[in-house]
């Protein structure tokens, strides 16, 4: 059981994903965020949407980094 201060913080969720995979998405123009998503690409899409951007924009996906947390 997790203590209250150990609860998992997620900034964004890909659609209605309920699995346990978590990714960090980092972009130079935006603060890093933790995303619940089934894979790296989905995490990038969810992070871009959360930031109000289009993930298809070269200025976003060319400079975004994604890595798995678990």
C-alpha positions in Angstrom: 0.0 0.0 0.0 1.3 3.5 -0.9 1.4 6.2 1.7 -0.4 9.5 0.9 2.9 11.3 0.0 3.9 8.4 -2.3 0.8 8.7 -4.5 1.6 8.7 -8.2 1.3 12.0 -10.0 0.4 11.9 -13.7 0.3 15.2 -15.7 -1.5 13.7 -18.7 -3.2 10.5 -19.8 -3.4 9.1 -23.3 -7.1 8.8 -24.1 -8.7 6.5 -21.4 -5.5 4.5 -20.7 -5.7 2.7 -17.4 -2.5 0.6 -17.5 0.6 1.0 -15.4 3.1 2.2 -18.0 4.4 5.7 -17.3 6.7 7.9 -19.4 8.4 11.2 -18.9 8.2 13.6 -21.8 10.7 16.5 -21.9 10.8 19.4 -24.3 13.1 22.4 -24.0 10.2 24.9 -24.3 7.9 23.1 -21.7 8.4 21.6 -18.3 8.8 17.8 -18.1 5.7 15.9 -17.5 4.7 12.4 -16.5 2.3 10.7 -18.9 0.3 7.4 -18.5 0.3 5.8 -22.0 0.7 2.4 -23.7 3.9 3.4 -25.5 6.4 6.2 -26.2 4.6 7.6 -29.2 1.2 7.8 -27.4 3.0 9.5 -24.5 4.3 12.2 -26.8 0.8 12.7 -28.3 -0.8 13.1 -24.9 1.9 15.5 -23.7 1.6 17.7 -26.7 -2.2 17.8 -26.3 -1.8 18.6 -22.6 0.5 21.5 -23.5 -2.1 22.7 -26.2 0.2 21.9 -29.1 0.0 19.7 -32.2 2.4 16.8 -31.8 2.7 16.7 -35.6 4.5 20.1 -35.6 8.2 19.6 -36.3 9.0 22.1 -33.7 7.5 19.8 -31.1 8.3 16.3 -32.0 11.9 17.0 -33.3 12.9 18.3 -29.9 10.8 16.1 -27.5 12.4 13.3 -25.6 10.5 10.4 -24.1 11.6 7.7 -21.8 10.0 5.0 -19.7 9.7 5.3 -15.9 9.0 1.6 -15.2 
